[in-house]
Amino acid sequence: MLLVMDIGNSQTSYGIFDQSKLTHHWRGETKSARSVDEYAAFLFPLLNYHHIKAENISGIAISSVVPPCDYHLKRFCEEYLENSPFFVSCENKAPFTIRVDNPREVGADRLANTAYAVTHLKLPAIVVDLGTATTFDVVSDEKSFEGGIILPGIVMGAESLSLKTSLLPLVPTDFPKSVIGKNTVTCIQSGILFGYCEAIDGLLSRLQKEIGKKCDIALTGGIAPLIHSHLKTPSLILPHLTLEGIKILYEV
């Protein structure tokens, strides 16, 4: 069995692969100060509940964009699982090339998304990862990561609007019934959520125009299920795309 972890800025995704199949997956809050023992306290009850023996985990692969977590994660793997983890980085062998100014700046999650794209999507492709930040990863038909776009995530936008104003509240990230808001809450929801959909559709249109070809488009990340059905641009929704991509890089 392979344990895969995707350490994001807000949430951490955990997955168990039995051979090539993702059999179990969980999400938890990312805490940079989480100790070795706290990782064990979170993960071991889940493993036990699903009758997964820790000794059957033969490999561990981690994608992390939160460097303060890495030391304790490594110690947890070594002390509790008796296994040295594989960390995704631009220095790993990969089934694609990286054509950007500084490959070391590319987040591990974006490398994992690219690995999935070159393995499972029709190229050229764009992976839109909707998390704390929203990233657009462009993968050419030459199996190359070409860069993309980064913008603040939906929840970050809502929180920023509330923090930087005196009277506007922090609202739930739910679509209102109409674009025309009838009160402060629905006005904010309309602006953030419908506005974000227009931004994503518009950026996808610009990217495909610049690429010069129609792209296979996949959405992933915690906010993807909320947004997917409201987009005009045809796309796949693949909630576990990043976990699958981490596994691909581990096995290269």
Secondary structure, DSSP 8 states (H G I E B T S, - for coil): -EEEEEE-SSEEEEEEEETTEEEEEEEEE--TT--HHHHHHHHHHHHHHTT--GGG--EEEEEES-HHHHHHHHHHHHHHS----EE--TTS--SSEE-SS-GGGS-HHHHHHHHHHHHHS-SSEEEEEESSEEEEEEE-TTSEEEEEEEEE-HHHHHHHHHHT-SS-----S---SSSS-SSHHHHHHIIIIIHHHHHHHHHHHHHHHHHTS--EEEEESTTHHHHGGG-SS--EE-TTHHHHHHHHHHH-
